[in-house]
Amino acid sequence: MYQLSGVTKRYRRGKTNVDALRGIDLTIADGDQLVIQGPTGGGKSTLLQMLGALDRPTSGVIEFDGTDLAKLSEARLTKVRSENIGFIFQSFNLIPTLNAQENVETALVPMGVRPADRRARAAAALESVGLGERLTHLPSELSGGQQQRVAIARALVKEPKVLLADEPTGNLDEGTRDDIMALLEGLWRDRGLTFILVTHDSTIAKRAPRLATLRKGTLTVRESSRT
Amino acid sequence: MFFTYLRRELRRRRKAALVVALGLALGIGLVITVDSVSSGMDQAQGKVLKSLYGLGTDMTVTKAAPASGTGSTTRPKFDFDANSSGTSQSSDRVMVQGFQTLSSSVVSTVGKQKDVAGAVGGLNLQVLKINGTFTQGQFQQRQGSSSGGGFPGGGGSSSTPQGEVKGGGAQFDANSYTLYGVDVSDLSMGPLTSSKITSGSTFTAADANAKVMVADSAYAKQNKLKVGSTVTVKGTKYKVIGIATADSGDAAANLYLPLKQAQTLSSSASKITTVYVKASDSQQISTVKSEIQHNISGTTVTTSADLASTVSGSLSTASSLATNVGKWLSIAVLIAAFLVAGLLTSSAVSRRVREFGTLKALGWKSGRVTRQVMGEALVNGLIGGALGIALGLAGAFAVTEISPTLSAQLGSSASTGGGQGGPGGGAPGGFGGGARQAASKTLDVALSAPVSVGTIVLAVGLALGGGLIAGTFGGWRASRLRPADALRRVE
């Protein structure tokens, strides 16, 4: 699925250069689950954005299904994102004026799905995350856990190959965190998608079949015996 | 999704949307009001000019009267018999007013000229009528001044009788009014076209030699004239066949009569004072003017534009106020409104960076995000346009309701009468006054503010323009957002 070779990302902050990623080499196979852990500012989110075709590396190669994302045009990157990659964010990033069903539909808009199909698929996706009764609720009318479920439904409604989650339980209490993690792991197993998760939470990290740690832009990967 | 998202966003940010819409509304409302008031000014000015010209006339050809004191004008003379005591005596004089006469052939000369669609002649006259009586005084002899006889030179006494004449004198009334000789064969031009026949009928071509008149309604009221009444001028009786009411309230003459009759009364056979000219193409007016001046020397050709430039008074002041201050104020308010709308839209995009970043991360193209922002701004602009149209219509309605009266003064420099003084400038009662009045004319016109379809179309265009400008500001910002940067931003 992913083949990263010598990936670096350098930002300019004021007059100084910051190396967020330093020569990352990483392989992620189809259907893998990878948990990325590390201290704040270690480059986790940057790596996730590279994998999600949201940003390009300063140097190196990021192959996704044999295509180097670093060399794709903005339009092609947009297409890759719309068809293959589902995102889940720490602060849910739902559109506040759209209800749960409409928020899920936003993921299908760029794919050109007809409105009636969009509504049906969005309803089914929300049903699969246990929110079949909350279709017309605005984000402000939902709890944090429910909002994250809407975000998960939005990420999965287009049936992506990859699910990228950036601290998906960071804003949730412990009980809700476990529910969400159980839901995500269940979906990963049932759908056979590639799941890459960034977290600070060591409880989640300990359960991970494959754990990557990013410190000062440098990556170390530990394979777990649980796989 | 586009419309759902748009509607919900506008509802969420209704305060900001209202500020943008109100800003645009203010600018657009001001443009409509100023534009309609300007149209009202034009109409008022048109009315003023029409009162001099009538409809369908592009220019007049006249020949200025000679300056007073040159000796070329003759003062009217009146002969009364002082011995006919107690008998009412009346005498009237009909004189050409304000201009030198031109030969009637000038009409056909001008009419044959290139780019001239038509030409008719007219004759301006003034009538001064003086009537009254002489009363002889009575001779009263002083007591003791005569011993016999009672008659001077009566004989019988060496001394002449002594006494004095008491009583006696003269009581005369001067009455002045204007006459206008109309070419009844062509009534499509000339001053009578600026009046409506409100009673009776107007002239027909068959009236060329008829002793008929049309009276101005104000003059008719003052002199108790109505259709069928008789007016006597220099001993000739004319029957009033119609009453004409001037559109502007100020008629070109008190009485109108067929041109031939006017020429006969004033002993000006085949003479006219004014040629009314219509050009075949409004673009050719200045060319026609030059050619007439070239072909008929010594004449003054006055176009509507020449006349308009002589309008002064509160109408002129208000007109220049509307044209200059009003126009620039509208433009300034519009620019400010557009800028505020643009900045507010741009700032709204800044507050929605994460939202747009998320949509881009989901695969929304920059164009789709930009269209969403543009759509919101356009709807904002249209709301502002609708409010602005309502505001502008209310403003125009208020102006029309208040209907302020403006006075327009047509300067004496205009070649309508020259202001050089009429014949016999020193005659009692301000004989030349009539001519001066015609040259320096003051009219009161009520201002209205008509709103045309063009103005509404302009307002809608401005609303769309405002929306597009605001949308461009916001859309440009939205299109430049990189999803990674947008998501990195902490709100």
Interface residues (C-beta under 8 A of the other chain):
Chain A: S45 Q49 G52 L54 D55 E74 A75 T78 K79 R81 S82 E83 F87 F89 N93 I95 P96 T97 L98 E102 E105 T106 A107 V109 P110 M111 P115 R118 R154
Chain B: M1 T4 Y5 R8 E9 R11 R12 R354 E355 G357 T358 L359 K360 A361 L362 G363 W364 K365 S366 R368 R482 P483 A484 L487 R488
